[in-house]
Amino acid sequence: MKIQRGASDEYCNSEDWHLHHEEIVDQWVKKHYRLRYVCGRKSSVKRNAWIWRVGSTDWRCSDGQKQVCTKYSGDEWQCGNWQDTVCPVVV
């Protein structure tokens, strides 16, 4: 079955799974993405997902986290807390 992008796919990669990389936005901002662990343990398969049915539509939601870092005028990178994120796609 072909997977279609959901309406809110900011955290999805080109394969419709949650992002898991570092993204340099510009010289002042970078973002880190990682997949969420299963029950506190590292998952050997780097794809944490669950299926959610809304009406007659099934969504696969891949869980992860995002951290945003900023840098000002030669200072060191300052990173915020990790925030939970989801990549939803229609399956």
N, C-alpha and C positions, 0 to 999 in steps of 0.2 A: 504494500500500500504506500502510495506516495505521501511524504510528509510535507505539510504546508506550514509556512511561518505563521506564528500567532500574531495578534495585534500588538503585543508588548514583547518584542524580541531583542531588547537592548543588550541582554546578557547571553545571547545565542551566537555560536560560531557558524561558519559556513556549512557545517554538517548538522546543524540544528541540535547541538548539545551545548551545555554551559561552557562559557569561556574558561580557559585555564592557562593564562600567559600574563606577561607584563606588557603594558601598552604605554609608550611615551607619547603623551598628548602634545607637549611642547617643552621648552626648556624650563618651565616652571611647574608643570603638572605631569605626574605619571600615575597609572592605575595598575593594580595587581588583581588578578582573578584566580580563584582556585575552586576546585570541586569540594563539596562538603563531604566529610568523612561519615561512614555508616556507624552509628552507635559508638562513637568515640574512637573507632579503630580505622586505620588507613584502609581504604578499599583497594584491593589488587586490580580491580577493573575500574578505571577512572571515569565511570559514568553512573552517577547516582541519579536515579529517576523514579518516578511513580506515575501511575495513570489516574486521571481524574475525569469522571464523566459528568458533563453538563448537558442536560437534556439528552439528545441522541448523539452528541459530539464527544469523542474521547480526546483528551489532552495528555501529552506526555510532558511532565514538568521535571526538568533536570535541576537539582539543587546545587548552589555554590555560594561563594562569598566574594565581596569586592572590598578593596582598600584603596583609598585615594591618598597620594602623597604630594606635597607641595615643596617648592624650593624658592627662596627669595634672595637675590643679590649675593651669590656666593656662599650662602648658608648651606648647611647639610639638609638632606631631605627630611621632612617632618611628615610622618604617616599617621593617619587617623585609625580608628578602630575598624576591625573587619565587620562588614554588614552582610546579613543574609540576603541572597538574591535567587531568582528563579528564571529559567529559560523555558517558556511554555510554547509548545508546538502542537498543532492538530495532527492526529495520527489516524 
